[in-house]
């Protein structure tokens, strides 16, 4: 299983959700949603295609 890809997709989803919640309701730390999105996208797209490439 590509745990980095799954983690990346999860972080991206959490970051996007946090961003949209932050648009409607201000909460402390909402700027970290953009960081989560960037890190999630990076993890999702830098994961090798096959296990043999690890």
PAPALUM-806502 format. One line per 3 residues: number of its first residue (from 1); their letters; for each residue x, y, z of N, C-alpha, C. Coordinates in nm, 3 decimals. Layout:
<recs>
NUM) A) X Y Z X Y Z X Y Z | ...
</recs>
This chain:
<recs>
1) XXX) 0.084 -0.118 0.000 0.000 0.000 0.000 0.088 0.124 0.000 | 0.047 0.221 -0.071 0.122 0.346 -0.080 0.076 0.439 0.031 | 0.137 0.422 0.147 0.093 0.498 0.264 0.115 0.648 0.246
4) XXX) 0.221 0.686 0.172 0.244 0.829 0.150 0.137 0.890 0.062 | 0.091 0.816 -0.038 -0.014 0.867 -0.125 -0.146 0.881 -0.049 | -0.178 0.780 0.033 -0.301 0.785 0.113 -0.292 0.901 0.213
7) XXX) -0.177 0.916 0.277 -0.157 1.027 0.370 -0.170 1.161 0.297 | -0.112 1.171 0.179 -0.120 1.294 0.100 -0.262 1.330 0.062 | -0.338 1.231 0.019 -0.478 1.255 -0.017 -0.558 1.297 0.105
10) XXX) -0.533 1.232 0.218 -0.603 1.268 0.341 -0.570 1.409 0.388 | -0.441 1.446 0.382 -0.402 1.581 0.423 -0.459 1.686 0.329 | -0.461 1.654 0.200 -0.520 1.748 0.103 -0.668 1.768 0.131
13) XXX) -0.739 1.660 0.155 -0.882 1.671 0.183 -0.906 1.750 0.312 | -0.827 1.724 0.414 -0.842 1.797 0.540 -0.810 1.945 0.522 | -0.708 1.974 0.443 -0.671 2.113 0.419 -0.778 2.189 0.342
16) XXX) -0.835 2.125 0.241 -0.941 2.190 0.162 -1.065 2.211 0.249 | -1.100 2.112 0.327 -1.214 2.126 0.417 -1.189 2.238 0.518 | -1.071 2.242 0.575 -1.036 2.348 0.669 -1.039 2.485 0.606
19) XXX) -0.998 2.494 0.480 -1.001 2.622 0.410 -1.145 2.671 0.394 | -1.234 2.583 0.349 -1.372 2.624 0.329 -1.444 2.657 0.460 | -1.411 2.584 0.566 -1.467 2.618 0.696 -1.415 2.754 0.741
22) XXX) -1.288 2.781 0.715 -1.228 2.909 0.752 -1.283 3.027 0.675 | -1.336 3.003 0.555 -1.397 3.111 0.477 -1.524 3.159 0.547 | -1.597 3.069 0.606 -1.726 3.103 0.667 -1.717 3.134 0.816
25) XXX) -1.621 3.078 0.885 -1.608 3.100 1.028 -1.460 3.112 1.064 | -1.424 3.224 1.119 -1.284 3.244 1.158 -1.251 3.157 1.279 | -1.139 3.088 1.273 -1.094 3.008 1.386 -0.942 3.015 1.393
28) XXX) -0.884 3.002 1.511 -0.739 3.012 1.525 -0.669 2.901 1.446 | -0.565 2.937 1.377 -0.487 2.839 1.304 -0.540 2.803 1.166 | -0.634 2.879 1.115 -0.693 2.844 0.986 -0.594 2.857 0.870
31) XXX) -0.488 2.932 0.888 -0.386 2.945 0.782 -0.313 2.813 0.760 | -0.312 2.726 0.860 -0.246 2.596 0.845 -0.319 2.505 0.745 | -0.443 2.538 0.711 -0.514 2.458 0.611 -0.444 2.466 0.476
34) XXX) -0.388 2.582 0.443 -0.313 2.594 0.318 -0.185 2.512 0.323 | -0.120 2.511 0.438 0.000 2.429 0.454 -0.033 2.281 0.440 | -0.141 2.237 0.503 -0.183 2.097 0.489 -0.209 2.061 0.344
37) XXX) -0.274 2.151 0.272 -0.304 2.125 0.132 -0.176 2.112 0.050 | -0.081 2.202 0.071 0.045 2.196 -0.004 0.125 2.070 0.028 | 0.133 2.035 0.155 0.207 1.914 0.194 0.136 1.790 0.141
40) XXX) 0.004 1.788 0.148 -0.072 1.674 0.097 -0.054 1.652 -0.051 | -0.058 1.760 -0.127 -0.038 1.749 -0.272 0.103 1.699 -0.302 | 0.200 1.751 -0.229 0.339 1.708 -0.250 0.354 1.559 -0.221
43) XXX) 0.300 1.512 -0.110 0.310 1.370 -0.077 0.237 1.283 -0.179 | 0.121 1.326 -0.222 0.042 1.246 -0.316 0.111 1.232 -0.451 | 0.177 1.338 -0.496 0.236 1.334 -0.630 0.381 1.292 -0.633
46) XXX) 0.448 1.281 -0.519 0.587 1.236 -0.520 0.602 1.089 -0.480 | 0.490 1.022 -0.458 0.494 0.880 -0.425 0.524 0.800 -0.552 | 0.620 0.707 -0.546 0.650 0.625 -0.665 0.529 0.544 -0.711
49) XXX) 0.526 0.512 -0.839 0.414 0.442 -0.897 0.406 0.296 -0.851 | 0.518 0.231 -0.827 0.519 0.091 -0.786 0.602 0.072 -0.660 | 0.581 -0.038 -0.594 0.657 -0.069 -0.473 0.804 -0.095 -0.506
52) XXX) 0.835 -0.143 -0.625 0.972 -0.175 -0.664 1.058 -0.050 -0.672 | 0.996 0.066 -0.694 1.073 0.190 -0.705 1.111 0.246 -0.570 | 1.055 0.193 -0.462 1.090 0.240 -0.328 1.227 0.192 -0.296
</recs>
